[in-house]
Amino acid sequence: MVLSAVGTAFATERAAPGASRAPLVVLGTDNLTWSDLTGLAGSQDATTAEAASTVLGFATSNEPLNLAVRTPADRTCPADGWLTLTAGTRVRAVEGSRACTWEPTASGSGTATSRQLADHLSTQGVRTSAVGQGARHTLGAQSTTTLEEALAGLTGADPTGLVLVDATPQGSAEPGSPASQPATTTPGSTHDTTDDTTATTGGDAPDDAARLRSLAQALSTTLATAPAGTRVVIASLADNEDPGPQVSVLPAGTTSPRGTSGSLLVGASTHQPGLIQLTDLAPTLAQALTDTTAPDFDGQALTLPATAHLTDVQEEPTTARAAAGSAAEGTTRDTDDPRLSALADDALHARASQRTVIPTSLLLVGVAALLLAWAALALRAPRDRPGSRPRRRVGRLSQVAAVAAAGPLGVLLANAAPWWRWGSQGGIPAPWVAAPTLGLVLATSAVLAGCLSGLVAVAHTSRGPALPPPAASAPGATAYLLATATVTAWLTDAALGARLAFNSPLGMNAVVAGRFYGVSNTAFALTAGALIVALAVTWQVLGGGRRRAFMVVGLLGGAALVVDAAPQLGADVGGALALLPALAALAAGLCQLRLGALRWAGVAVASGCLVAALAAADYLRPQEQRTHLGRFAAQVLDGTALTALARRLGALVTPFTTSTTALAALVAGAVGAAALLAWARHERRRWLAGRSRYAWLAQIQLAQPRTAQTRAEPTQTTQAPSAHDQGTQPQVGQPGVSCNQWLRPALTSLTVLTAVAVVVNDSGITIAGFVLASSVPALLALALGSINVAEAATSDAPEANST
């Protein structure tokens, strides 16, 4: 009691949150990239060149970044960007609208909290001020305020803490009508009369030079008028003209929980150098002003300095009478910062990835579909010789399938080459960039397959088949090694930050992705499909048996599951929910165990418990180190998780309701699946009637390769198989090497994987295509390679028996 009284007597009054922190001014614009700025720095127009010099000079003395502005729409309109800025979560201004319009209400995810940044600051006693159409729209301000008036409010008895400025050229029009010609007034002038309901369309929007001049004037006014210590943030909030990463500048001294890489800040939510998300700005601003953040913010905060040094105040921009040459000399000095070149190159990389993702996806999935169709034709016996075996066609198909199995690995490794720079101009990828990129992917895949095929051929020549069935053939061994390498490479890259998978020809780019590290949905589908094949074949190669099944699936599959799901590594919640049931189905199939409804319920509970344990472990970490998994756990605890779940469920149907192409692809896929099912039923009836042209495949299981038979011959030290191993592997001396031992469990596991992954991942049906692309070539090469080996053993059977 005495100590507490003494402590109270000597205690000092605690300052209110943010009381000692300098105010913040956010200058917002749209459709400006680092390539735009560096390109306009060399403009023949002296005013534009000087404006670029002002903005670039400010960027080089502070922290330049790329800003990913993705919202629920395919492109981010200015209204979407401003609402997302103040909501701290992705918001779409007008649901279903193709035009960029200003409306007094918003719809889509996060609409109930579209102004929660202002509400959070208000509860903490921080005053806000809005200048310009976008800022007033998001803060709900009714009165018009000029930039000079807002900056004057930063000082006084009750100062303003945050000033939001829409620095785009302001126009005026009747409420609800299209905007008139771009106005010449700027937020820095005293005549800002824009109405909140003004609609803006692409044709009426100002060009890059006009936006840059307006931004430079607002910046110069802020630097010259704002009180000492004011922190200034620049952000381009929309990309409706050409979707891609936008310009962002944070004050010098800003830090990130992820540190820096190559002199660039590493985004707290993206884990990528020089890249943050638009949803990161709300928690960053809130923490900078109040030392707290709202729990509903989706992004992660960066730490701004308490004050900023405005010693490098720019002079007012020169007039149009200034010499263009002197302006160009000044901008050359400003653009020497290597950070700006790196950011411009990263933005180009992201845009090029966006243009190649669909062609590359179609290539991988199309090759798998063509291989299946080819196999259906090649394995049919001739009508006049139903008992003959098309050995030559089978061998050729298995070789092509082995090469195609290198596709997923080739896509990943191809991103190590600077393919996105081919033919680019002014930060815009070449319109034909997809063609050479696909050629690079094919060449990389062919080289990988050729190198491994050469190694396998050398091993086979020197000492016979290097691996037992089903990898005894050269195509089978190549496909097995490629499947294993695919799993290893993709998971290793994800654990190291996804540097190769990020902005790859297959996606996970900064234009559309919501997360830029770990295992993406595409990476999971490719990795999981190859993993199931690799585990099943590894079990068969090791000799089979229940004990080996639990060892292979438990150790190797469990290790892959940890890398995929751990918050510090893959951070893939949907992948964990889908991979665990798939591994359970594989282990049960290899052990010849039947999973009933009760056991499947246990698997579902185990999957949920695994994700809950990972979420709890991530939630217990400091808030600045949490991933989206820990933040979701926090949302579950405070009751705000339904919005995130609704967004994921909506993502399953949104692509098909907003895109005619996606809907047509869905219909075509459904028709193709129905046709395939009808064909399978027809062939099954013919099989049962003894008239199937695939009946010769059943006879292949009666043949065993001589090398495998030699391995299986008992010796004096050979132990008899235990009771639990009987029925799960070929008995000693039994002349049968059946693909059903590994192929059927693998197919069952892949079916479970695909069904669950499509439901729990927001990528929807596209997951099925990527699982098909990574598993079908390897399965065909291994299964058809087993047929070749078995036929060779059949032809050598008399010689083997006489021996």
C-alpha positions in Angstrom: 0.0 0.0 0.0 2.8 2.4 0.9 4.7 1.6 -2.4 1.5 2.2 -4.4 0.9 5.5 -2.7 4.5 6.6 -3.3 4.2 5.6 -6.9 1.0 7.5 -7.4 2.6 10.6 -5.9 5.6 10.6 -8.2 3.6 9.6 -11.3 3.3 12.0 -14.1 0.3 12.5 -16.3 0.4 10.3 -19.3 0.1 12.0 -22.6 -2.8 11.2 -24.8 -2.1 8.8 -27.7 -0.5 10.7 -30.5 -0.3 13.9 -28.6 3.5 14.3 -29.3 3.2 13.3 -32.9 3.2 15.6 -35.9 0.2 15.8 -38.1 -0.2 13.9 -41.4 -1.0 15.2 -44.9 -2.0 12.5 -47.5 -1.9 13.7 -51.1 -3.9 11.3 -53.2 -4.0 11.0 -57.0 -4.7 8.2 -59.5 -3.2 6.4 -62.4 0.4 7.5 -61.8 3.3 5.0 -61.9 7.1 5.4 -61.5 7.5 4.8 -65.2 5.0 7.7 -65.9 7.0 10.0 -63.6 10.4 9.2 -65.1 9.0 9.4 -68.6 7.4 12.8 -67.9 10.6 14.1 -66.4 12.0 14.3 -70.0 8.9 16.1 -71.3 9.4 19.0 -73.7 6.9 20.9 -71.7 8.8 22.8 -69.1 6.0 22.9 -66.6 5.4 19.2 -66.7 9.2 18.4 -66.5 9.5 20.7 -63.5 6.5 19.0 -61.8 8.1 15.6 -62.3 11.3 17.0 -60.8 9.4 18.2 -57.7 7.7 14.8 -57.1 10.8 12.7 -57.9 13.0 14.9 -55.8 10.6 14.4 -52.9 10.6 10.7 -53.5 14.4 10.3 -53.5 14.6 12.0 -50.1 11.9 9.9 -48.6 10.7 6.2 -48.9 9.4 5.4 -52.4 7.2 2.3 -52.8 4.9 0.5 -55.2 1.3 0.5 -54.1 -1.0 -2.5 -55.0 -4.5 -1.0 -55.2 -6.5 -4.1 -56.0 -10.2 -3.9 -54.9 -13.1 -6.4 -55.6 -13.4 -5.1 -59.1 -11.1 -6.0 -62.1 -9.9 -2.4 -62.0 -9.8 0.2 -59.2 -11.7 3.3 -59.9 -10.9 6.5 -58.0 -14.0 6.1 -55.8 -12.9 2.5 -55.0 -9.5 3.6 -54.0 -10.6 6.4 -51.7 -13.2 4.3 -50.0 -10.6 1.5 -49.6 -8.2 4.0 -48.1 -10.5 5.0 -45.4 -12.1 1.6 -44.8 -8.9 -0.3 -44.4 -10.5 -3.2 -46.4 -11.3 -3.6 -50.0 -14.4 -1.7 -51.1 -16.1 -1.3 -54.4 -18.0 2.0 -54.8 -20.7 0.8 -57.2 -21.4 -2.9 -57.4 -21.8 -4.2 -61.0 -21.0 -0.9 -62.6 -18.5 -0.8 -65.4 -18.1 3.0 -65.3 -16.1 4.9 -62.7 -18.6 7.0 -60.9 -18.9 8.8 -57.6 -21.9 7.7 -55.5 -22.9 8.7 -52.0 -23.2 5.1 -51.0 -20.9 2.1 -51.5 -21.5 -1.6 -51.9 -19.4 -4.7 -51.7 -17.2 -6.0 -49.0 -16.5 -3.6 -46.2 -19.3 -1.2 -47.0 -20.5 -0.9 -43.4 -17.0 0.4 -42.4 -16.1 2.5 -45.4 -15.3 5.4 -43.1 -13.9 3.5 -40.2 -10.5 5.2 -40.3 -12.2 8.6 -39.6 -14.4 7.0 -37.0 -11.4 5.4 -35.3 -9.5 8.7 -35.3 -12.6 10.5 -34.0 -12.8 8.2 -31.0 -9.2 8.9 -30.2 -9.7 12.6 -30.4 -7.9 13.2 -33.7 -9.5 15.8 -36.0 -9.6 15.2 -39.8 -10.0 17.5 -42.7 -10.8 16.8 -46.4 -9.8 18.7 -49.5 -11.1 17.7 -52.9 -13.8 15.5 -54.3 -12.4 12.1 -53.3 -11.3 13.1 -49.8 -14.7 14.7 -49.0 -16.5 11.7 -50.4 -14.8 9.3 -48.2 -14.8 11.4 -45.0 -18.4 12.5 -45.5 -17.5 16.2 -45.4 -20.2 18.6 -46.5 -18.3 21.9 -46.6 -15.7 22.8 -49.2 -12.2 23.4 -47.8 -9.2 24.6 -49.7 -5.7 23.2 -49.2 -4.5 26.5 -47.6 -7.3 26.5 -45.1 -6.7 22.8 -44.3 -3.0 23.4 -43.7 -3.7 26.4 -41.5 -5.8 24.1 -39.3 -2.8 22.0 -38.5 -1.8 24.6 -35.9 -3.8 26.2 -33.1 -5.5 25.2 -29.9 -7.4 22.3 -31.5 -5.2 21.3 -34.4 -6.2 18.9 -37.2 -4.3 15.6 -37.1 -5.0 14.3 -40.6 -5.6 16.1 -43.9 -6.7 14.1 -46.9 -6.2 15.8 -50.2 -7.5 14.7 -53.5 -4.8 16.1 -55.7 -6.3 15.3 -59.0 -7.5 18.2 -61.2 -10.9 19.2 -59.9 -13.8 19.9 -62.2 -17.4 20.9 -61.7 -20.6 19.6 -63.1 -24.2 19.1 -62.2 -24.8 16.4 -59.6 -25.0 13.0 -61.1 -24.0 14.1 -64.6 -20.7 13.4 -66.3 -17.9 15.7 -65.4 -17.2 18.6 -67.8 -13.8 19.2 -69.2 -10.9 18.7 -66.8 -10.8 21.9 -64.7 -7.7 24.0 -64.4 -8.2 24.5 -60.6 -6.3 22.4 -58.2 -6.6 21.5 -54.6 -4.1 24.3 -53.8 -6.3 27.0 -55.2 -9.1 28.9 -53.4 -11.8 27.8 -55.8 -12.6 24.1 -55.1 -16.3 23.7 -55.9 -16.5 20.1 -57.0 -19.7 18.3 -56.0 -19.5 14.9 -54.3 -21.9 13.2 -56.8 -20.0 14.2 -59.9 -19.4 11.2 -62.2 -16.2 10.8 -64.0 -15.6 8.6 -67.0 -12.5 7.5 -68.7 -12.9 9.9 -71.6 -13.3 12.9 -69.2 -10.4 12.1 -66.9 -7.3 14.2 -67.0 -4.1 12.8 -68.5 -0.9 11.9 -66.7 0.7 15.3 -67.3 -2.3 17.1 -65.8 -2.4 14.8 -62.8 1.3 15.2 -62.2 1.1 19.0 -62.4 -1.7 19.1 -60.0 0.0 16.8 -57.6 3.3 18.8 -57.8 1.5 22.0 -57.0 -0.3 20.5 -54.0 3.0 19.0 -52.8 4.8 22.4 -53.2 2.0 24.2 -51.3 2.1 21.6 -48.5 5.9 21.7 -48.1 5.9 25.5 -48.1 2.9 26.0 -45.8 2.7 23.1 -43.4 4.2 23.5 -39.9 7.6 22.0 -39.2 7.5 18.3 -38.6 4.5 17.6 -40.7 4.6 14.1 -42.3 3.6 14.0 -46.0 2.4 10.9 -47.8 1.8 10.5 -51.5 -0.4 7.7 -52.9 -1.9 7.0 -56.3 -5.1 5.2 -55.3 -6.5 4.0 -58.6 -5.5 2.1 -61.7 -8.6 2.1 -63.9 -6.7 3.2 -67.0 -4.0 0.5 -66.9 -4.1 -1.8 -63.9 -0.8 -2.2 -62.1 1.2 -1.0 -59.1 1.0 2.7 -58.4 3.2 5.4 -57.0 3.5 5.8 -53.2 5.9 7.8 -51.0 6.1 7.6 -47.2 8.2 9.9 -45.0 11.9 9.2 -44.5 12.5 7.1 -41.4 9.5 4.8 -42.0 10.2 1.3 -40.8 8.6 -2.1 -41.4 8.5 -5.2 -39.2 9.9 -7.1 -42.1 12.9 -4.7 -42.4 14.5 -3.6 -45.6 15.9 -5.4 -48.7 18.1 -3.6 -51.2 17.4 -0.2 -49.6 13.7 -0.7 -50.1 11.2 -1.3 -47.3 9.7 -4.8 -47.2 5.9 -4.6 -47.1 4.5 -5.8 -43.8 1.6 -7.6 -45.5 3.2 -8.5 -48.8 6.6 -9.6 -47.5 8.0 -8.2 -50.8 10.6 -5.4 -51.0 9.2 -2.0 -52.2 5.6 -3.2 -52.2 2.7 -2.4 -49.9 -1.1 -2.8 -50.3 -3.7 0.0 -50.3 -5.3 -1.6 -47.3 -2.0 -1.1 -45.4 -2.4 2.7 -45.4 -5.4 2.9 -43.0 -3.6 1.0 -40.2 -0.4 2.9 -40.9 -2.1 6.3 -40.6 -4.1 5.2 -37.5 -1.0 4.0 -35.7 1.0 7.1 -36.7 -1.6 9.3 -35.1 -3.0 7.3 -32.2 -0.5 4.4 -31.6 -3.5 2.1 -32.1 -5.2 0.4 -35.0 -8.8 -0.8 -35.6 -9.3 -4.5 -35.6 -11.3 -4.4 -38.8 -8.4 -3.2 -40.9 -7.2 -6.0 -43.3 -3.8 -4.5 -43.9 -0.7 -4.3 -41.7 0.8 -1.1 -40.5 4.2 0.4 -41.2 5.7 2.6 -38.6 6.0 6.3 -39.6 8.4 8.6 -37.9 7.0 10.8 -35.1 8.0 13.9 -37.1 9.4 14.6 -40.5 12.1 17.1 -41.5 10.8 19.5 -44.1 14.1 21.2 -44.7 14.2 20.4 -48.4 11.2 22.7 -49.2 10.8 23.0 -52.9 10.4 26.4 -54.5 7.3 27.1 -56.4 7.3 25.4 -59.9 8.7 27.4 -62.7 6.3 28.8 -65.2 6.0 27.7 -68.8 8.5 30.4 -69.7 11.4 28.4 -68.0 13.8 26.8 -70.3 13.1 23.1 -71.0 16.8 22.3 -71.0 17.4 23.4 -67.4 14.3 21.5 -66.3 15.6 18.4 -68.0 19.0 18.7 -66.2 17.2 18.9 -62.8 15.1 15.9 -63.5 18.1 13.8 -64.6 19.6 14.4 -61.2 16.4 13.4 -59.4 15.9 10.1 -61.3 19.3 8.7 -60.6 18.0 7.0 -57.5 18.3 3.2 -58.2 15.2 2.6 -56.0 13.0 4.3 -58.6 14.4 2.1 -61.4 13.8 -1.0 -59.3 10.3 0.0 -58.5 9.5 0.8 -62.2 10.9 -2.6 -63.2 8.8 -4.4 -60.5 5.7 -2.7 -61.7 6.5 -3.7 -65.3 7.1 -7.3 -64.1 3.7 -7.4 -62.5 1.9 -6.0 -65.5 3.6 -8.5 -67.8 2.7 -11.3 -65.5 -1.0 -10.2 -65.7 -0.8 -10.5 -69.5 0.8 -14.0 -69.5 -1.1 -15.7 -66.8 -4.0 -16.9 -68.9 -1.9 -18.1 -71.9 0.4 -20.0 -69.6 -2.5 -21.5 -67.6 -4.1 -22.6 -70.9 -0.8 -24.1 -72.0 -0.4 -26.2 -68.9 -4.0 -27.3 -68.6 -4.3 -27.8 -72.4 -1.3 -30.1 -72.6 -2.7 -32.2 -69.8 -6.1 -32.5 -71.6 -4.4 -33.3 -74.9 -2.3 -36.0 -73.3 -5.5 -37.6 -71.8 -7.2 -37.5 -75.2 -4.1 -39.0 -76.9 -3.9 -41.7 -74.3 -7.6 -42.6 -74.9 -6.8 -43.0 -78.6 -3.4 -44.6 -78.3 -4.4 -47.4 -75.9 -7.3 -48.6 -78.0 -6.5 -51.9 -79.8 -7.3 -52.1 -83.5 -10.8 -53.3 -84.3 -9.5 -56.2 -86.5 -7.0 -57.2 -83.9 -8.6 -56.7 -80.5 -5.9 -58.7 -78.7 -2.9 -56.8 -80.1 -0.9 -54.3 -78.1 -0.1 -50.9 -79.6 3.4 -50.9 -78.0 5.0 -48.3 -80.3 2.3 -45.7 -79.6 2.4 -46.4 -75.9 6.2 -45.8 -75.8 5.9 -42.5 -77.8 3.1 -41.3 -75.5 5.0 -42.1 -72.4 8.1 -40.1 -73.6 6.0 -37.0 -74.5 4.2 -37.3 -71.1 7.6 -37.3 -69.3 8.6 -34.1 -71.0 5.2 -32.5 -70.2 5.7 -33.3 -66.6 8.4 -30.6 -66.5 5.9 -27.9 -67.2 5.1 -26.7 -63.6 8.8 -26.6 -62.8 9.7 -24.9 -66.0 7.2 -22.1 -65.3 8.8 -21.4 -61.9 12.4 -21.4 -63.2 11.6 -19.4 -66.3 10.9 -16.4 -64.0 14.6 -16.2 -63.2 15.1 -14.7 -66.7 14.0 -11.0 -67.4 11.3 -12.0 -69.8 9.0 -9.1 -68.8 11.4 -6.6 -70.4 11.3 -7.9 -73.9 9.8 -5.2 -76.1 8.5 -3.1 -73.2 8.2 0.7 -73.7 7.5 3.3 -71.0 6.7 0.8 -68.3 4.1 -1.0 -70.6 4.8 -4.6 -71.5 4.9 -5.5 -75.2 1.5 -6.6 -76.5 3.2 -9.8 -77.8 5.0 -10.6 -74.6 3.0 -13.8 -74.0 4.4 -15.5 -77.2 8.1 -15.4 -76.3 7.3 -16.1 -72.7 5.5 -19.3 -73.6 8.5 -20.2 -75.8 10.8 -19.6 -72.8 8.6 -21.9 -70.6 8.6 -24.6 -73.2 12.4 -24.4 -73.7 13.0 -24.4 -70.0 10.8 -27.5 -69.5 12.4 -29.3 -72.4 15.9 -28.6 -71.1 14.9 -29.9 -67.6 13.3 -33.0 -69.0 16.2 -33.6 -71.4 18.8 -33.3 -68.6 17.0 -35.7 -66.3 16.3 -38.1 -69.2 20.0 -38.1 -70.0 20.9 -38.9 -66.4 18.3 -41.7 -66.3 19.6 -43.1 -69.6 23.2 -43.2 -68.3 22.0 -44.9 -65.1 20.0 -47.5 -67.0 22.9 -48.2 -69.4 25.5 -48.7 -66.7 23.6 -51.0 -64.3 20.1 -51.7 -65.7 17.0 -49.9 -64.4 18.0 -47.6 -61.6 14.6 -47.7 -59.9 12.1 -50.5 -59.4 8.6 -50.3 -61.0 6.7 -48.1 -61.7 9.8 -45.9 -62.3 11.8 -48.6 -63.9 11.3 -47.2 -67.5 13.2 -44.2 -68.6 10.0 -42.0 -69.1 8.7 -43.2 -65.7 11.9 -42.4 -63.9 12.1 -39.0 -65.5 8.5 -38.2 -64.6 9.1 -39.4 -61.0 12.2 -37.2 -60.6 10.4 -34.2 -62.2 7.4 -34.6 -59.8 9.7 -34.7 -56.8 11.7 -31.7 -58.1 8.5 -29.8 -58.7 7.3 -30.3 -55.1 10.8 -29.4 -53.7 11.3 -26.3 -55.8 7.9 -24.7 -55.3 7.8 -25.3 -51.5 11.4 -24.2 -51.0 10.7 -21.0 -53.0 7.5 -20.4 -50.9 9.4 -20.9 -47.6 12.0 -18.3 -48.8 9.4 -15.6 -49.7 8.2 -16.8 -53.1 10.7 -14.7 -55.0 10.4 -16.9 -58.1 6.7 -17.5 -57.9 5.9 -13.8 -57.4 5.1 -12.1 -60.7 5.7 -15.3 -62.6 4.2 -16.1 -66.0 1.6 -18.1 -64.1 0.4 -15.3 -61.9 0.6 -14.4 -58.2 1.3 -10.8 -59.4 0.9 -7.4 -57.7 -2.0 -6.5 -60.0 -4.6 -9.0 -58.8 -3.1 -11.0 -55.9 -4.2 -10.4 -52.4 -1.0 -11.9 -50.8 2.5 -11.9 -52.2 4.4 -14.5 -50.2 4.1 -18.1 -49.2 2.0 -20.6 -51.2 -0.6 -19.1 -53.5 -3.6 -21.1 -54.7 -2.0 -21.8 -58.0 1.3 -22.9 -56.4 -0.7 -25.1 -54.0 -2.6 -26.9 -56.8 0.6 -27.5 -58.8 2.6 -28.7 -55.7 -0.2 -30.8 -54.2 -0.9 -32.6 -57.5 2.8 -33.5 -58.0 3.1 -34.4 -54.3 0.4 -37.1 -54.4 2.0 -38.7 -57.4 5.5 -38.5 -55.9 4.4 -40.0 -52.5 2.5 -42.9 -54.2 5.4 -43.8 -56.4 7.9 -43.5 -53.6 5.9 -46.0 -51.5 5.8 -48.5 -54.4 9.5 -48.0 -55.1 10.4 -48.7 -51.4 8.5 -52.0 -51.6 5.0 -51.1 -50.4 3.4 -52.2 -47.1 1.4 -50.4 -44.4 4.4 -49.5 -42.4 6.1 -47.8 -45.3 2.8 -46.1 -46.3 2.5 -44.4 -42.9 6.2 -43.5 -43.0 6.1 -42.0 -46.5 2.8 -40.2 -46.2 3.3 -39.2 -42.6 6.9 -37.9 -42.8 7.2 -36.6 -46.4 3.5 -35.6 -46.8 3.5 -34.1 -43.3 6.6 -32.1 -44.0 5.0 -30.6 -47.1 1.9 -29.9 -45.1 3.9 -27.9 -42.5 5.6 -25.9 -45.2 2.3 -25.1 -46.9 0.4 -24.2 -43.8 2.9 -22.7 -41.3 2.3 -18.9 -40.9 6.0 -18.1 -41.2 6.3 -20.2 -44.4 3.5 -20.9 -46.8 0.6 -19.5 -44.7 -1.9 -21.3 -46.9 -5.1 -22.0 -44.9 -7.1 -23.4 -47.7 -4.3 -25.7 -48.7 -4.1 -27.2 -45.3 -7.8 -27.9 -45.3 -7.5 -29.7 -48.6 -4.1 -31.4 -48.3 -4.8 -33.2 -45.0 -7.9 -35.1 -46.3 -6.0 -35.9 -49.5 -3.1 -37.4 -47.6 -5.5 -39.4 -45.4 -7.1 -40.8 -48.5 -3.7 -41.7 -50.0 -2.5 -43.4 -46.8 -5.8 -45.4 -46.5 -5.6 -46.4 -50.2 -2.0 -47.6 -49.9 -2.9 -49.6 -46.8 -6.1 -50.9 -48.4 -8.2 -49.4 -45.6 -11.7 -48.2 -46.2 -12.6 -44.7 -44.9 -16.3 -44.7 -43.8 -18.4 -41.7 -42.8 -17.2 -41.8 -39.2 -13.5 -41.8 -40.3 -14.0 -39.0 -42.8 -15.7 -37.0 -40.0 -12.5 -37.6 -37.9 -10.4 -36.4 -40.8 -12.5 -33.2 -41.2 -12.2 -32.5 -37.4 -8.5 -33.1 -37.6 -8.2 -30.6 -40.5 -10.1 -28.0 -38.6 -8.0 -28.5 -35.5 -4.8 -28.2 -37.5 -5.9 -24.9 -38.9 -7.2 -23.7 -35.5 -3.8 -24.6 -33.9 -1.9 -22.7 -36.6 -4.2 -19.7 -36.3 -3.8 -19.7 -32.5 0.0 -19.9 -32.8 0.0 -17.0 -35.2 -2.5 -15.0 -33.1 -0.2 -15.3 -30.1 2.6 -13.5 -32.0 3.0 -9.7 -31.8 0.4 -8.0 -33.9 2.9 -6.5 -36.4 4.2 -10.0 -37.1 0.9 -11.8 -37.7 -0.1 -13.1 -41.1 -3.6 -13.1 -42.5 -4.2 -16.4 -40.5 -3.6 -14.7 -37.2 -5.6 -11.6 -38.3 -8.5 -13.9 -39.2 -8.3 -15.5 -35.7 -8.6 -12.0 -34.3 -11.6 -11.4 -36.5 -13.2 -14.6 -35.2 -12.7 -13.5 -31.6 -14.2 -10.0 -32.1 -17.0 -11.3 -34.3 -16.0 -9.7 -37.6 -15.0 -12.8 -39.5 -18.2 -13.2 -41.4 -17.2 -10.5 -43.9 -14.0 -12.4 -44.8 -15.9 -15.6 -45.2 -18.6 -14.0 -47.3 -15.9 -12.5 -49.5 -14.4 -16.0 -50.0 -17.7 -17.6 -50.8 -18.6 -14.7 -53.2 -15.3 -15.3 -55.0 -16.5 -18.7 -56.1 -19.3 -17.3 -58.1 -18.3 -13.7 -58.8 -16.0 -14.5 -61.8 -18.9 -16.3 -63.5 -21.4 -13.5 -62.9 -19.1 -10.6 -64.0 -17.2 -12.2 -66.9 -18.8 -13.6 -70.0 -15.5 -15.4 -70.9 -15.4 -17.1 -67.5 -19.0 -18.1 -67.8 -18.4 -19.6 -71.2 -15.4 -21.5 -70.0 -17.5 -22.9 -67.1 -20.2 -24.0 -69.5 -17.6 -25.6 -71.8 -15.9 -27.3 -68.9 -19.2 -28.7 -67.7 -20.2 -30.0 -71.1 -16.7 -31.6 -71.5 -17.0 -33.2 -68.1 -20.5 -34.6 -69.0 -19.2 -35.9 -72.3 -16.2 -37.6 -70.5 -18.5 -39.2 -68.0 -20.8 -40.5 -70.7 -17.9 -42.0 -72.6 -16.5 -43.6 -69.4 -19.9 -45.2 -68.7 -20.1 -46.5 -72.3 -16.6 -48.0 -72.1 -17.4 -49.6 -68.7 -20.4 -51.3 -70.3 -18.3 -52.6 -73.2 -15.7 -53.8 -70.7 -18.3 -55.8 -68.7 -19.6 -57.3 -71.9 -16.1 -58.3 -73.0 -16.0 -56.1 -76.1 -13.7 -53.3 -74.8 -10.8 -52.3 -77.0 -8.8 -51.6 -73.7 -9.2 -55.2 -72.4 -5.5 -56.0 -73.3 -4.5 -53.6 -70.5 -5.7 -56.1 -67.9 -3.2 -58.7 -69.1 -0.3 -56.4 -68.5 -0.6 -57.0 -64.7 0.3 -60.7 -65.1 3.8 -59.8 -66.2 6.7 -58.9 -63.9 10.0 -57.5 -65.1 13.0 -59.8 -64.7 14.9 -57.2 -62.7 12.0 -56.8 -60.2 11.6 -60.6 -60.1 15.3 -61.0 -59.3 15.0 -58.5 -56.5 11.9 -60.3 -55.1 13.6 -63.7 -55.0 13.9 -64.8 -51.4 17.3 -65.3 -49.7 18.3 -67.0 -46.5 18.0 -63.7 -44.7 14.7 -62.6 -46.2 11.9 -62.4 -43.6 8.4 -63.5 -44.4 6.0 -60.6 -44.7 4.1 -59.7 -41.6 0.4 -60.2 -41.3 -0.4 -56.5 -41.8 1.7 -56.3 -44.9 0.0 -59.2 -46.6 -2.3 -58.0 -49.4 -0.6 -54.6 -49.7 2.4 -55.6 -51.7 3.3 -58.4 -54.1 4.1 -61.6 -52.4 7.6 -63.1 -53.0 7.7 -64.9 -56.3 4.2 -63.7 -57.3 4.3 -62.8 -61.1 2.4 -59.6 -60.8 3.3 -55.9 -60.8 -0.1 -54.1 -60.6 -0.4 -50.4 -61.2 -3.5 -50.6 -58.9 -1.2 -50.8 -55.9 -0.2 -47.1 -56.3 -2.3 -45.7 -59.2 -5.7 -46.3 -57.7 -4.9 -44.7 -54.3 -3.2 -41.8 -56.1 -6.3 -41.2 -58.3 -8.6 -41.4 -55.2 -6.4 -38.9 -53.3 -6.3 -36.5 -56.3 -10.1 -36.6 -56.5 -10.4 -35.8 -52.8 -7.8 -33.0 -53.1 -9.5 -31.4 -56.1 -13.0 -31.6 -54.6 -12.0 -30.0 -51.2 -9.6 -27.4 -52.7 -12.3 -26.1 -55.1 -14.6 -25.5 -52.2 -12.3 -24.0 -49.6 -10.1 -21.8 -51.9 -11.4 -18.6 -53.5 -9.8 -19.5 -56.8 -12.7 -22.0 -57.3 -12.7 -24.3 -60.3 -9.3 -23.2 -61.6 -7.7 -25.2 -58.8 -8.9 -28.4 -60.6 -7.2 -27.4 -63.8 -3.8 -26.9 -62.1 -4.1 -30.2 -60.2 -4.7 -31.8 -63.6 -1.8 -30.0 -65.2 0.7 -31.2 -62.5 -0.5 -34.8 -62.0 -1.7 -36.1 -65.4 1.6 -36.0 -67.3 3.5 -37.7 -64.5 0.8 -40.3 -64.0 0.7 -41.2 -67.7 4.5 -41.4 -68.0 4.7 -43.7 -65.0 1.7 -45.9 -65.9 2.6 -46.3 -69.5 6.2 -46.8 -68.6 5.1 -49.7 -66.5 3.3 -51.2 -69.5 6.5 -51.0 -71.6 8.5 -52.7 -68.8 5.9 -55.4 -68.4 5.7 -56.1 -72.1 9.5 -56.4 -72.2 9.3 -58.8 -69.4 6.6 -60.8 -71.2 8.8 -61.1 -74.3 11.8 -62.3 -72.2 9.8 -64.7 -70.1 10.9 -68.0 -71.7 14.5 -66.9 -71.4 14.0 -65.9 -67.8 12.3 -69.2 -67.0 15.0 -71.3 -68.7 17.6 -69.3 -66.7 
